[in-house]
Every structure is written in structure tokens, then in C-alpha cells.
Amino acid sequence: MNLTACEKRETAGASPLASQMEAMEWRAPDCEPAEDCTSVTVSREVFTDRPALNEAVRLQLLEQLQGNGESPVVADTSLAQVAQAFIDDAAKVADISSARWQMAGDAKKLSQRDNLLTVEISSYVYSGGAHGMPVTRWLNWDLSQNKRVALEDVIKSGAEKKFWSLAQAAHQQWLDTQNAREDFRENWPFARSEDFRFTDKGLLLRYGVYTLGPYSMGEVELLIPEEQLGEVVREHF
């Protein structure tokens, strides 16, 4: 495990936030050449004097690396245990599959707007088949209150219907930019997402593969423009 100091510059008026990068790697034993071996790599940003934030990031990584959220996360499970279980599972099918299993996780600061920090947590798991599964989540954290910020914390009380109406309009605009045919629109209808972050252009909603389109389209982002947010987003944000 290698540690590299990485001091972060913050936006004006924001709480000071220092961090370091932590890199970990595991490979199947007695396997050569290395490029043909099952591997697990994890890189995460560890924030100084922010244990609750670091734990939230760790749990999100665990969730994504263990079945992409389909399996319950056990809080006392370590990343090393997840990596070893993955390597062991790959060894069990080595005689019937030549596919090189890969698992990767990455967590790092994406942006900070005043005291609202957004950490991007990405994962990729390949265990045979046509392709691996990429997953990206945004973890929003209030540095002043030291807690996670959910989408329901951001939307004004009573404005939920209006918010999702704006999101659905953004989806229609995205479909238009894709020149989507009628059958595509019917097969891939609008869905809600709890995964969001703020940018200078507005509020982004993020959707995983297979949610708004086929795997080949990747993960999709819908933008609710800044000028539309005044009606639906709490003034604090």
C-alpha cells in the first residue's frame, strides 16, 4: 500500500480540506505474466480529520465492488477481504474460463462549492462475459455539518413534482440530441435518479448503464439548468 501526500486547494470561503491518496493492489498468487492475472486495484482519497466522510466513502466503495449494490454491505468488511474473495472466486473457474478477472475502485474529490464537497466514486468489475460493469456514484458531503447530503435534502418542500418535471424535460432534450427514434423512447423511458451534483451550469443527475439506454451509450447525465433551479432547490444550495 502506497501513500502519496496530496494537499488540495479549496474554493474561496470553504473550510480547509487536506487529504492524501491511498493506493492498494492485490493480484492472484503464483501467476505469471502479471498482465494475465486476476487483479484488484483501489485508489481513494483519504481526508485529514474527517473520519465520518472517509467511512462514508469506504462504504460506498464496498457497495459498488460487492455486486454493484445488489448485496448488503457489511460495515466491518475490509477492502482487502473483498479483493481476496474476488481473487478466490476467479481461481474457482480458472479451469473453465480463460477470462482475466479485474476489479477496480477509485474515489476522489470532484468538486467543492463552499462547504458542499462532491466525491466521485467509480468502480469496474469484470468476471467474464462480453464486458465488465462500470459504476460511478457521486457522494455529496456537507463539511460544516459533517454529514451526507441526499437529493431530498436539496429539493424544496412541496417542489418534488416540479423538480421531476424539469428532470423529465431534460431527458426529452437529451433524447432529441441523440436523435432517438420512437421505439427507443418507448423502450428506454425516463427514470428518477438519486445521484446528483451541482456544477456552474446547474444540477446534474447521473444514470448508470442500462438505465436510460443500452450499455453502448454508457452512463448518462441529465442537466437541469441553473436558471430553473430557483423554484425547486433550497436557497442554501
C-alpha positions in Angstrom: 0.0 0.0 0.0 1.5 3.3 -1.1 0.6 6.8 0.3 1.3 10.0 -1.6 0.6 13.3 0.1 -1.8 15.5 -1.9 -2.8 18.8 -0.5 -5.9 20.3 -2.0 -6.6 23.9 -2.8 -10.1 24.9 -1.9 -12.6 27.4 -3.2 -12.8 30.8 -1.6 -14.7 30.7 1.7 -14.7 27.0 2.0 -13.5 25.0 5.0 -9.8 23.9 4.8 -9.6 20.4 3.5 -6.4 18.4 3.4 -6.1 14.9 2.0 -3.8 12.1 0.8 -4.2 9.5 -1.8 -4.1 5.8 -0.8 -3.4 3.2 -3.5 -3.8 -0.6 -2.9 -3.3 -3.5 -5.3 -3.8 -7.3 -5.0 -3.0 -10.0 -7.6 -3.6 -13.7 -7.8 -0.6 -15.5 -6.2 1.9 -17.6 -8.3 0.6 -16.1 -11.6 2.7 -15.1 -14.5 2.8 -12.9 -16.6 1.2 -10.3 -14.4 -1.0 -8.9 -17.2 -2.8 -12.2 -17.4 -3.6 -12.4 -13.7 -6.7 -11.6 -11.7 -6.2 -8.2 -10.2 -7.8 -5.7 -7.8 -6.8 -2.1 -7.6 -8.2 0.6 -5.3 -7.3 4.2 -5.2 -9.0 6.5 -2.8 -8.6 10.0 -1.3 -8.4 10.0 2.4 -9.4 13.3 4.0 -7.5 14.5 7.1 -9.5 14.7 10.3 -12.7 13.6 8.5 -13.4 10.1 9.8 -17.2 10.2 9.1 -16.5 11.3 5.5 -13.8 8.6 5.0 -16.1 5.9 6.3 -18.9 7.0 4.0 -16.5 6.8 1.1 -15.3 3.4 2.2 -18.8 2.0 2.5 -19.8 3.4 -0.9 -16.7 1.7 -2.4 -17.6 -1.6 -0.7 -21.2 -1.4 -2.1 -20.0 -0.9 -5.6 -17.4 -3.5 -5.5 -19.7 -6.1 -4.0 -22.3 -6.7 -6.6 -22.8 -3.1 -7.5 -25.2 -2.5 -4.6 -27.2 -5.7 -5.1 -25.8 -7.3 -2.0 -25.9 -5.9 1.6 -22.8 -4.2 2.7 -21.3 -5.4 6.0 -19.7 -2.4 7.7 -16.7 -4.3 9.2 -15.8 -5.9 5.8 -12.4 -4.6 4.6 -11.4 -3.8 1.0 -8.7 -6.4 1.4 -11.3 -9.1 2.2 -13.4 -8.1 -0.8 -10.3 -8.3 -3.0 -9.3 -11.7 -1.7 -12.9 -13.1 -2.2 -12.8 -11.8 -5.8 -9.4 -13.5 -6.4 -10.7 -16.7 -4.8 -13.8 -16.7 -7.0 -11.7 -16.2 -10.1 -9.5 -19.2 -9.2 -12.5 -21.5 -8.8 -13.4 -21.0 -12.5 -9.9 -20.8 -13.9 -10.2 -24.3 -15.4 -13.3 -23.5 -17.4 -12.6 -19.8 -18.3 -9.5 -18.0 -19.6 -11.0 -14.6 -18.9 -8.8 -12.3 -16.8 -11.0 -11.1 -14.0 -10.5 -7.4 -13.0 -11.8 -5.2 -10.2 -11.0 -1.6 -9.8 -12.2 1.2 -7.5 -11.4 4.9 -7.3 -12.7 7.6 -5.0 -11.5 11.2 -5.2 -12.7 14.8 -4.7 -14.5 16.0 -7.8 -15.6 19.5 -6.7 -16.2 21.7 -3.7 -18.8 24.6 -3.7 -18.4 26.4 -0.4 -19.0 23.6 2.2 -20.6 21.2 -0.2 -18.0 18.6 -1.2 -18.6 16.1 -4.0 -16.6 12.9 -4.1 -16.7 10.8 -7.3 -16.6 7.1 -6.6 -16.1 4.8 -9.6 -15.8 1.1 -9.9 -15.3 -1.5 -12.6 -15.9 -5.2 -12.2 -15.2 -7.8 -14.9 -15.7 -11.5 -14.2 -16.1 -12.9 -17.7 -18.7 -12.4 -20.4 -19.0 -9.7 -23.0 -18.0 -6.8 -20.9 -17.4 -5.5 -17.4 -19.7 -3.3 -15.3 -18.7 0.3 -14.7 -20.5 2.2 -12.0 -20.0 5.9 -10.9 -21.6 7.5 -7.9 -21.4 11.0 -6.5 -21.2 11.4 -2.8 -22.2 14.9 -1.6 -21.0 15.9 1.9 -21.8 18.9 4.0 -18.4 19.8 5.5 -19.9 22.3 8.0 -22.5 19.7 9.4 -20.3 16.7 8.7 -23.0 14.6 7.0 -24.0 13.2 3.7 -26.4 15.4 1.6 -29.2 13.5 -0.2 -31.3 14.8 -3.1 -34.3 15.0 -0.8 -32.2 17.5 1.4 -31.7 19.7 -1.7 -35.3 19.9 -3.1 -37.6 22.4 -1.5 -40.5 21.0 0.4 -43.5 20.7 -1.9 -41.4 21.2 -5.0 -40.7 17.5 -5.7 -43.3 17.2 -8.6 -41.9 20.4 -10.3 -38.3 19.1 -9.9 -39.0 15.8 -11.6 -41.0 17.6 -14.3 -37.8 19.6 -15.0 -35.7 16.4 -15.0 -38.1 14.7 -17.4 -37.8 17.8 -19.7 -34.0 17.4 -19.6 -34.4 13.8 -20.5 -36.6 14.7 -23.5 -33.9 17.2 -24.6 -31.2 14.5 -24.3 -33.3 12.1 -26.4 -33.6 14.8 -29.0 -29.8 15.3 -29.1 -29.4 11.6 -29.6 -31.9 11.7 -32.5 -33.7 8.9 -30.7 -36.4 7.1 -32.6 -39.9 6.5 -31.2 -39.1 2.8 -30.4 -36.0 3.8 -28.4 -38.1 6.3 -26.4 -40.6 3.6 -25.7 -38.0 1.0 -24.7 -35.9 3.4 -22.6 -38.4 5.6 -20.6 -37.5 8.3 -18.1 -36.5 7.2 -14.7 -35.6 9.0 -11.5 -32.1 9.1 -10.0 -30.9 10.0 -6.6 -27.3 10.5 -7.9 -26.7 14.2 -8.4 -24.2 17.1 -8.1 -24.1 20.8 -8.7 -22.0 22.5 -11.4 -21.7 26.1 -12.6 -24.3 25.1 -15.3 -26.9 23.7 -12.9 -27.8 20.4 -11.3 -26.6 17.1 -12.9 -28.4 13.8 -12.5 -26.4 10.7 -13.3 -27.7 7.4 -14.6 -25.9 4.1 -14.7 -25.6 1.9 -17.8 -28.8 0.1 -18.8 -31.0 2.8 -17.1 -31.8 5.3 -19.9 -30.1 3.4 -22.7 -28.2 0.3 -23.8 -24.7 -0.5 -22.5 -23.1 1.0 -25.5 -24.3 4.5 -24.6 -22.5 4.3 -21.2 -23.6 6.3 -18.2 -25.9 9.2 -18.9 -26.1 12.7 -17.3 -29.1 15.0 -17.4 -28.7 18.7 -16.7 -31.3 20.9 -15.1 -30.1 24.4 -16.0 -29.1 26.8 -13.2 -31.8 29.3 -14.2 -34.5 26.7 -13.5 -33.3 25.7 -10.0 -34.6 28.7 -8.1 -38.1 27.2 -7.9 -37.1 23.8 -6.8 -33.8 23.9 -4.9 -33.4 25.2 -1.3 -31.7 28.6 -1.2 -28.9 27.2 1.0 -27.6 25.2 -2.1 
